[in-house]
């Protein structure tokens, strides 16, 4: 888990700070988690997936591109997931509209 915050930290512009939303997954609560100085961890309440924008992204993917499918094998599943992710990644406006929170803005 420490590789992810370190990678995020490296992409934060000098002089800026990031807030990283984390749910209550065990690895997010670990005392071994190293948080870089330019990141603040915001722990979401337990059992509140609607507060986590990533959960809304996964729900969109399931509802629109990943549900009601039969996969021939693991490779077929992996290929479909990669195609789905690439399709979403090519639509940044959709990601923003799904994950945007009216109350979370820069003033």
Backbone as CSV, one residue per row, in Angstrom:
resi,resn,N_x,N_y,N_z,CA_x,CA_y,CA_z,C_x,C_y,C_z
1,UNK,0.814,-1.196,0.000,0.000,0.000,0.000,0.862,1.267,0.000
2,UNK,2.067,1.201,0.512,2.908,2.399,0.576,3.378,2.881,-0.794
3,UNK,3.380,2.009,-1.783,3.804,2.418,-3.122,2.816,3.410,-3.737
4,UNK,1.538,3.219,-3.468,0.521,4.094,-4.050,0.631,5.533,-3.533
5,UNK,0.647,5.770,-2.215,0.825,7.162,-1.753,2.138,7.774,-2.231
6,UNK,3.189,6.981,-2.306,4.478,7.507,-2.776,4.374,7.944,-4.235
7,UNK,3.674,7.161,-5.060,3.501,7.515,-6.471,2.641,8.771,-6.612
8,UNK,1.602,8.874,-5.810,0.757,10.073,-5.837,1.574,11.283,-5.406
9,UNK,2.328,11.125,-4.349,3.150,12.215,-3.821,4.116,12.745,-4.875
10,UNK,4.689,11.847,-5.650,5.652,12.255,-6.673,5.000,13.078,-7.781
11,UNK,3.687,12.924,-7.975,2.975,13.656,-9.029,2.371,14.973,-8.558
12,UNK,2.469,15.262,-7.278,1.917,16.514,-6.746,2.900,17.639,-7.038
13,UNK,2.371,18.706,-7.608,3.228,19.845,-7.976,3.913,20.419,-6.731
14,UNK,5.133,20.905,-6.881,5.843,21.514,-5.743,5.002,22.633,-5.125
15,UNK,4.958,22.653,-3.802,4.200,23.663,-3.085,2.721,23.347,-2.947
16,UNK,2.272,22.242,-3.529,0.855,21.853,-3.438,0.692,20.704,-2.452
17,UNK,-0.544,20.440,-2.114,-0.878,19.408,-1.144,-2.082,18.651,-1.675
18,UNK,-2.192,17.370,-1.374,-3.311,16.552,-1.839,-4.046,15.939,-0.662
19,UNK,-5.338,15.756,-0.839,-6.157,15.008,0.118,-6.463,13.666,-0.528
20,UNK,-6.190,12.603,0.169,-6.409,11.251,-0.333,-7.538,10.617,0.465
21,UNK,-8.659,10.346,-0.219,-9.803,9.717,0.431,-9.567,8.226,0.551
22,UNK,-9.728,7.693,1.756,-9.562,6.257,1.979,-10.774,5.720,2.723
23,UNK,-11.221,4.538,2.306,-12.308,3.903,3.036,-11.723,3.165,4.242
24,UNK,-12.509,2.335,4.859,-12.080,1.664,6.084,-11.476,0.273,5.830
25,UNK,-10.969,0.047,4.634,-10.302,-1.228,4.348,-9.114,-1.402,5.300
26,UNK,-8.870,-2.633,5.701,-7.827,-2.913,6.681,-6.464,-2.355,6.319
27,UNK,-6.089,-2.464,5.038,-4.768,-1.967,4.632,-4.704,-0.451,4.657
28,UNK,-5.857,0.221,4.607,-5.866,1.676,4.723,-5.696,2.124,6.170
29,UNK,-6.003,1.238,7.090,-5.924,1.564,8.516,-4.617,1.104,9.156
30,UNK,-3.786,0.459,8.388,-2.558,-0.125,8.915,-1.638,0.929,9.518
31,UNK,-1.050,0.583,10.648,-0.062,1.467,11.276,1.208,1.534,10.436
32,UNK,1.354,0.604,9.503,2.534,0.570,8.636,2.397,1.505,7.431
33,UNK,1.224,2.127,7.262,1.013,3.035,6.139,1.886,4.276,6.316
34,UNK,2.706,4.554,5.325,3.582,5.730,5.337,2.908,6.807,4.491
35,UNK,2.592,7.937,5.120,1.915,9.032,4.424,2.926,10.142,4.159
36,UNK,3.185,10.440,2.885,4.124,11.521,2.561,3.637,12.858,3.115
37,UNK,4.560,13.768,3.336,4.239,15.065,3.948,3.299,15.919,3.100
38,UNK,3.264,15.687,1.787,2.407,16.509,0.937,1.039,15.870,0.671
39,UNK,0.678,14.906,1.505,-0.632,14.252,1.410,-1.286,14.232,2.781
40,UNK,-2.584,14.536,2.802,-3.390,14.381,4.011,-4.396,13.268,3.749
41,UNK,-4.470,12.330,4.664,-5.421,11.229,4.547,-6.766,11.686,5.123
42,UNK,-7.823,11.492,4.342,-9.187,11.760,4.799,-9.879,10.402,4.855
43,UNK,-10.151,9.954,6.068,-10.769,8.635,6.243,-12.282,8.782,6.163
44,UNK,-12.874,8.051,5.241,-14.321,8.072,5.085,-14.957,7.195,6.145
45,UNK,-16.182,7.514,6.542,-16.865,6.661,7.521,-17.045,5.246,6.973
46,UNK,-17.080,4.284,7.870,-17.292,2.897,7.463,-18.678,2.734,6.848
47,UNK,-18.772,1.836,5.897,-20.041,1.456,5.262,-20.769,2.621,4.620
48,UNK,-20.016,3.520,3.990,-20.598,4.669,3.278,-19.995,4.778,1.883
49,UNK,-20.197,3.772,1.027,-19.565,3.809,-0.287,-20.015,4.990,-1.140
50,UNK,-21.189,5.534,-0.851,-21.674,6.673,-1.644,-20.805,7.917,-1.461
51,UNK,-19.998,7.960,-0.405,-19.103,9.096,-0.178,-17.786,8.971,-0.948
52,UNK,-17.524,7.787,-1.462,-16.267,7.530,-2.152,-16.489,7.620,-3.663
53,UNK,-15.960,8.655,-4.309,-16.178,8.794,-5.754,-15.755,7.569,-6.554
54,UNK,-14.725,6.859,-6.107,-14.288,5.664,-6.830,-15.380,4.598,-6.849
55,UNK,-16.138,4.490,-5.762,-17.233,3.522,-5.730,-18.275,3.873,-6.785
56,UNK,-18.493,5.177,-6.999,-19.443,5.600,-8.036,-18.920,5.252,-9.426
57,UNK,-17.609,5.343,-9.619,-17.007,4.952,-10.897,-17.217,3.457,-11.135
58,UNK,-16.929,2.641,-10.111,-17.115,1.192,-10.267,-18.579,0.857,-10.538
59,UNK,-19.489,1.547,-9.870,-20.918,1.304,-10.104,-21.284,1.620,-11.547
60,UNK,-20.754,2.744,-12.069,-21.005,3.101,-13.468,-20.481,2.018,-14.403
61,UNK,-19.254,1.554,-14.161,-18.669,0.514,-15.010,-19.508,-0.755,-14.981
62,UNK,-19.946,-1.150,-13.783,-20.775,-2.359,-13.679,-22.110,-2.169,-14.388
63,UNK,-22.735,-1.030,-14.167,-24.058,-0.791,-14.748,-24.031,-0.686,-16.272
64,UNK,-22.955,-0.165,-16.825,-22.939,0.154,-18.248,-22.100,-0.768,-19.119
65,UNK,-20.994,-1.278,-18.606,-20.089,-2.015,-19.485,-19.628,-3.368,-18.959
66,UNK,-19.861,-3.645,-17.703,-19.323,-4.898,-17.157,-20.385,-5.900,-16.707
67,UNK,-21.646,-5.542,-16.789,-22.677,-6.451,-16.287,-23.242,-7.321,-17.409
68,UNK,-23.926,-8.373,-17.007,-24.641,-9.268,-17.925,-23.761,-9.769,-19.063
69,UNK,-22.611,-10.285,-18.708,-21.672,-10.804,-19.695,-21.267,-12.233,-19.313
70,UNK,-20.985,-12.997,-20.305,-20.415,-14.326,-20.095,-19.019,-14.297,-20.725
71,UNK,-18.038,-14.644,-19.936,-16.659,-14.623,-20.400,-16.196,-16.046,-20.685
72,UNK,-15.463,-16.202,-21.755,-15.001,-17.520,-22.168,-13.933,-18.074,-21.236
73,UNK,-13.107,-17.164,-20.705,-12.012,-17.582,-19.828,-11.455,-16.339,-19.133
74,UNK,-10.398,-16.522,-18.341,-9.807,-15.394,-17.612,-9.243,-14.338,-18.552
75,UNK,-8.644,-14.756,-19.641,-8.095,-13.788,-20.600,-9.197,-12.933,-21.214
76,UNK,-10.334,-13.559,-21.522,-11.467,-12.824,-22.076,-11.962,-11.787,-21.063
77,UNK,-12.035,-12.185,-19.801,-12.448,-11.270,-18.735,-11.466,-10.112,-18.605
78,UNK,-10.177,-10.423,-18.569,-9.147,-9.382,-18.432,-9.174,-8.436,-19.629
79,UNK,-9.331,-8.988,-20.824,-9.397,-8.147,-22.027,-10.591,-7.208,-21.979
80,UNK,-11.723,-7.738,-21.566,-12.930,-6.902,-21.499,-12.768,-5.790,-20.453
81,UNK,-12.188,-6.122,-19.309,-11.967,-5.116,-18.268,-11.002,-4.031,-18.755
82,UNK,-9.959,-4.429,-19.465,-9.008,-3.443,-20.000,-9.675,-2.541,-21.032
83,UNK,-10.474,-3.127,-21.922,-11.199,-2.328,-22.919,-12.148,-1.343,-22.231
84,UNK,-12.825,-1.818,-21.201,-13.767,-0.974,-20.460,-13.032,0.183,-19.799
85,UNK,-11.916,-0.125,-19.134,-11.150,0.925,-18.458,-10.632,1.950,-19.461
86,UNK,-10.122,1.484,-20.593,-9.611,2.398,-21.621,-10.732,3.259,-22.192
87,UNK,-11.918,2.685,-22.338,-13.068,3.445,-22.832,-13.410,4.567,-21.851
88,UNK,-13.422,4.240,-20.566,-13.725,5.265,-19.561,-12.615,6.305,-19.485
89,UNK,-11.380,5.866,-19.517,-10.248,6.786,-19.423,-10.236,7.786,-20.582
90,UNK,-10.772,7.398,-21.716,-10.832,8.282,-22.880,-11.950,9.324,-22.755
91,UNK,-12.711,9.240,-21.660,-13.830,10.159,-21.446,-13.668,10.878,-20.096
92,UNK,-12.661,11.743,-19.958,-12.426,12.386,-18.660,-13.620,13.193,-18.170
93,UNK,-14.404,13.746,-19.063,-15.587,14.501,-18.655,-16.585,13.598,-17.935
94,UNK,-16.671,12.338,-18.347,-17.586,11.403,-17.691,-17.088,11.076,-16.290
95,UNK,-15.776,10.862,-16.164,-15.194,10.577,-14.854,-15.465,11.753,-13.915
96,UNK,-15.266,12.963,-14.422,-15.507,14.149,-13.590,-16.967,14.246,-13.182
97,UNK,-17.887,13.984,-14.105,-19.304,14.118,-13.777,-19.756,13.059,-12.772
98,UNK,-19.183,11.864,-12.855,-19.542,10.798,-11.914,-18.955,11.073,-10.534
99,UNK,-17.712,11.534,-10.492,-17.012,11.694,-9.220,-17.135,13.058,-8.572
100,UNK,-17.680,14.033,-9.285,-17.740,15.403,-8.766,-18.675,15.499,-7.564
101,UNK,-18.275,16.271,-6.618,-19.092,16.548,-5.435,-19.325,18.049,-5.375
102,UNK,-20.569,18.463,-5.350,-20.914,19.883,-5.324,-20.238,20.599,-4.147
103,UNK,-20.157,19.914,-3.012,-19.649,20.538,-1.793,-18.129,20.549,-1.720
104,UNK,-17.468,19.826,-2.600,-16.004,19.735,-2.549,-15.410,20.551,-3.693
105,UNK,-15.115,21.793,-3.418,-14.532,22.634,-4.458,-13.539,23.592,-3.825
106,UNK,-12.706,24.113,-4.651,-11.684,25.059,-4.209,-12.320,26.438,-4.123
107,UNK,-12.132,27.114,-3.016,-12.741,28.445,-2.885,-11.723,29.538,-3.097
